[in-house]
Amino acid sequence: MSHQTYNQLWDSSDRQLQDLAIAEADTTQFPDKKDKQGQFEYYALLYLKYIQIFRNLASSYDQLVHPQKRRVLKTLVDGAMGRVLELKHVLVEMECSDYHFFDELLADLKLTPDDIELQVPLYFRRENEAQLRAREKILDSVDASKVDPRHKAEATKPPLMAREDAIRYIQAHERARQGRIRAKFQQDIRMRAMRDKRAKKMVKMDEVVAARILQKYIRGWLARRKIIAQLKKEDLLIGMTQPPPLDDDKNPIIEMENTTYDRHAKQEENEQRYQAALNNIRSKVWHTEGPDMKENMSDEIREWFNACREQTGTYPEFPDAETGGSKAVFDPPPPPPVEEGADEEAGDGKKDKKKKGKGSGKKDKKKGKDKKKGKGDDEEDEGPTGPAPSQFLPVLKDASQVYHKNWRGYAPDAENVEQRHDANIIKEQKRVEVENELRFQVDELMREELKNMKAENEKAKKGKGKGKGKGKGKGKGKGKGKGKGKGKDKDLTADRTPESLFEELAKNQIAKKIPELTIQELVGQYSFLGVSQQQLKQEAEPSMADVRRVLTLYGVMPLASQAVHELQSHHVKSMLMLGHKGVGKKTIAAAIAHDLGANFFDLTPQNTHGKYPGKKLDGVEGMLHITFKMAKLYQPSVIFIGNAASVHIKKAKEFDSTRMKKELPKLIKKLAPGDRVIVIGAEDEPYDGDMKTMASVYQKMIRIPLPDYGTRMMLWQTILKREGVNTIPANFDLSSLTKITDGYTAGDITKCVREILTPRRLQAQSTKPITTAEMIPSLAKIVPVSPAQENELKEWMKKTALGKARANLLAPPDEDDGGDKKKKKGKGKKKK
């Protein structure tokens, strides 16, 4: 795609942002407080719109090669991403659920689920490539292990066979070989006898009859070939069969990937040119325009000195550097905005303050009492309230203004085929930087000059009148003492280098490598029954597509940008994934780390058992200290804790899995905005864990459901192709397999396929395609998850904080209209 295509995509996204900004500013369109469904649809619509805008802006940022445009566009991408996260948390607070269903909205907007799919942009990982290579070298040097949930275990060698058994097997195979040769010899004799018999009976055929017979068979063969080709085209058209693989030269997907990589290389080249131009243009401005700037600023400040001397008779006080120096005099900051409700035509501000001070307190108290007394009447009078405040709308507004000022409709950019930097814009920016640096130097010189001018003025005054006594100078403030602030946490490893600490974690198999695995590979289909189930007052079951979206929002997007992480109000520092064995919890954690380009630290109790057995630095305190220190230093980072509930049980069973129980909550609380670190736990059976301590560690508890019918269908197709079956036979009954594997997890299906598709079976795939019947014996060995086990996990989820809030939200209202009033009266009596 050309540069113009991505410029147009950027421009259309900017127009949509402006439309949304106008819509959000219009508070009259916001639904009434009581209209919960209307409020949900309002925020859900904004959420879907911002997801589309984010996708368009992210693809433009990933492919544009102009270095200056990409900086403005990056701010827009961060703003849109932050706004999506804000709206997600608003929806969670409204519905008390991490999963939301937008079937009706998608139908109204004429969108498909793919249009709102949150694909992780490639630049998240690409921008951390240099850091990752440095970490990979350390991990390779110590031969660190790799987190690969999909790793296929090597086939174990069969035990040695006894000599007598080996002889027996050889004899059996030799007899079978001789029998096959003898049968083949007898078959050849029979065939020869039959040919001789037919030759004796054969009568010479007429040429016309022979030609007709040949034509008959040839025409039949041609007709059958034509029908088969038509049937294949029809199957291909309706999607029943896969198209044949194309050559690399003709494959449009490979061509698109090559173009993408070429554009990434062009980005790096233009970025290097831009960085070189920044230094060159700054040096040029400093040497050519700097002396004139310095002289003009000095003259301007002297004129200010003289003007003040003429008007007041004394020289002014020079502003401090902290307040901006001379810039605060010649370029003062704008006045603060007028508060809402202030009278612009008020004459004397002091009088108004006095008046407000006298009567406002009583009025406010009365208002407060009125609000407390009756909620029903006041709520009806208030009417619709505005939408929740946003931290990212100002960011989007400022970036949009820069775009309109510099790049929208920029004429010279049309001729910039190579999309290189604009020297004029750099020159304007560097001129401001040089002016600020020179102003600092000029201010220092002018302070000295002002000091000398004041001294000469004082001497002149003393010469005129010597009667005035000398004033005592300002004494040194003895009262000011250096207060002992709150000391920072003591660094137990301040004497060691980060490289040595990271190497220590790698040697102890805590810092690990990550496989080439993306969160988009989490196979799952969109759930189209969510809204229908909710309308029937049933709890809607999320699909793997919903899980993928939620984990992207909680685990990937907040950590992808430093600016977004610092600005957002809701920080997801930790989350716990709950689901039966084989649903893909560890795969998800590894995929999140890969998509982010993050470091991966494994604190699973089984992995840390026997490591750091001592006290302080040689114990669990030192292990957690080093892990979190490296995670913050080499951010973004993912800290994984498998079997998370075993950390929070009362008494450890097999080994001391509870030793992290006290230190872990403290370290997670110390994660501040800007620390792009997330703790991800995984648990199959959380029933023995203490709910309170688990809630103190994990902010979010997300259940990974069993795959539904559509997801299992996709799993069978994906796993078969991944294990070596490039073309699934037409007679392979996927629908039946999907139906009978209800309750099976992705891990169970993978285990079944790997057991059948041995290397020898794959070699025979071309002559003997795989059949559905081959899968049945392997599936019969696996015990699926029963509905009772799934319901048990669902009931446990209802005991969490979000689960309880969801239950209260869905609880039916009291039938008696006066129920609320009675409760309120009861509360009042207790207070009395």
PEWO-V294472 format. One record per run of one state. SS is the DSSP state (~ for helix, > for strand, _ for the rest). FROM is the first residue (numbers start at 1). LEN is the number of residues. Records with the same first field share a line. If there is no record, write none. Layout:
# PEWO-V294472
SS: FROM-LEN + FROM-LEN
This chain:
# PEWO-V294472
_: 1-2 + 26-1 + 30-6 + 64-3 + 96-7 + 110-3 + 117-6 + 127-2 + 142-4 + 148-15 + 202-5 + 238-14 + 289-1 + 313-14 + 331-18 + 374-1 + 383-10 + 407-4 + 415-8 + 465-33 + 508-3 + 515-4 + 522-8 + 536-8 + 561-1 + 568-6 + 579-6 + 597-2 + 603-2 + 609-7 + 619-1 + 634-3 + 643-1 + 649-12 + 670-7 + 684-2 + 689-2 + 698-2 + 704-5 + 723-11 + 741-5 + 757-2 + 764-9 + 781-6 + 798-3 + 811-8 + 832-1
~: 3-23 + 27-3 + 36-28 + 67-29 + 103-7 + 113-4 + 123-4 + 129-13 + 163-39 + 207-31 + 252-37 + 290-23 + 327-4 + 349-25 + 375-8 + 393-14 + 411-4 + 423-42 + 498-10 + 519-3 + 530-6 + 544-17 + 562-6 + 585-12 + 605-4 + 616-3 + 620-14 + 644-5 + 661-9 + 686-3 + 691-7 + 709-14 + 734-7 + 746-11 + 759-5 + 773-8 + 787-11 + 801-10 + 819-13
>: 146-2 + 511-4 + 574-5 + 599-4 + 637-6 + 677-7 + 700-4
